[in-house]
Amino acid sequence: MPMKTERIALASDRKGKEEARRGRRRRQRRPSPVQTLYEICKEVFADCGPGIVPSPAGIERLKAALDKMTEADVGLRQNMPSFRAQESEGLPKITYLHILECDKFSIGIFCLPPSGVIPLHNHPGMTVFSKLLFGTMHKKSYDWVDDGLCKKATNVIPSNGSAANPAEVRLAKVKVDADFTGPCNTSVLYPADGGNLHSFRAVTPCAVLDVLGPPYCDPEGRHCAYYLDFPFTNSSVDGLSVPEEEREGYAWLQEKDTPEGLAVLGAYNGPKIVEN
């Protein structure tokens, strides 16, 4: 018959093993950060649609979830091939990792090698959350100026040297023009402000986790349009008065064809989302 001290030791050992099993079960039940992000998106975008912005509380909730996410949460490592410098001619290829898309929102990651560029583009009727997971990138963003100030542009000279058709250009105001280094807080752009048109240029390898609500959809008129930008100082505009010291804060934007081979679709290998 076991001595008293042995019985105590056996009981303690059984208790320890049971607590360890309970701990493993709790960890197994805990959803991944990606699953949590999906659940929050479902609630935040539930009553939204084109041009309809989530509530302030919903925006802060989603921002808080994204702010805590890291590259490890989405299965990324900074030494992956998508982030390596490329020696081919032209702009480096960037990789898009599709995580999930439904009619209310989409989640995905852009992986940019050094000097990789996402050209200036719009987000019609959309609210967009962008989290720079790591790396340094230059971001430039614009908001449209009132249409009434955009119809009398003359002598606009695009970067290719040819005269632009005044009907094809619109005036935009610079929202952001700066470098950012991740991890940093999530940025939010809205259908009509916050920098709805933006471009990214990778200074170092970097990754951007994006949540778009609603997602792009050509049949519903949410087409991703790309733009050339050229200085406001190259133009004269009747009826528009902008102090000379503020003119660098404006630009003319002209829509251009969709760039060929902009992004390569990669395989997302991070934690999977269980849709429900």
Buried (B, 14 or more C-beta within 10 A) or exposed (E): EEEEEEEEEEEEEEEEEEEEEEEEEEEEEEEBBBBBBBBBBBEBBEEBEBEEBBEEEBBEBBBEBBEBBBBEBBBBEBEBEBBEEBEEEEBBBBBBBEBBBBEBBBBBBBBBBBBBBBBBBBBBBBBBBBBBBBBBBBBBBBBBBEEEBBBEBEEBBBEEEEEBEBEBBBBBBBBBEEEBEBBEEBBBBBBEEBBBBBBBBBBBBBBBBBBBBBBBBEEBEBEEBBBBBBBBEBBEBEEBEBEEEEEEBBBBBBBBEEEEEBBEEBEBEBBEBEEE
